[in-house]
Amino acid sequence: MSSADIRERLHDFINKADDKALEALYSIVQSGIDESDYTLSKEHKALLEERLEEHEKYPNSGSSWEEVKDRIKRKL
């Protein structure tokens, strides 16, 4: 996904988000998370690569964000 795509998705999210989601996103941005503070194990990297390959083979097999949110809300 390109930076332009990420920016567009973030703008869409921000424009539609409720107050709680905006506050959560803002907290993340303000926290200044330094990615260099986190490392992944070889196993975790391999799992992520495997999942990415699966997604690239079958891009429509996943769930939309709306579907995911609905499932979570039903569980709460």
Protein Blocks (a to p, Z undefined) as FASTA:
>chain_A
ZZklmmmmmmmmmmmpcfklmmmmmmmmmnopafklpccdfklmmmmmmmmmmmmmmmml
mccfklmmmmmmmmZZ
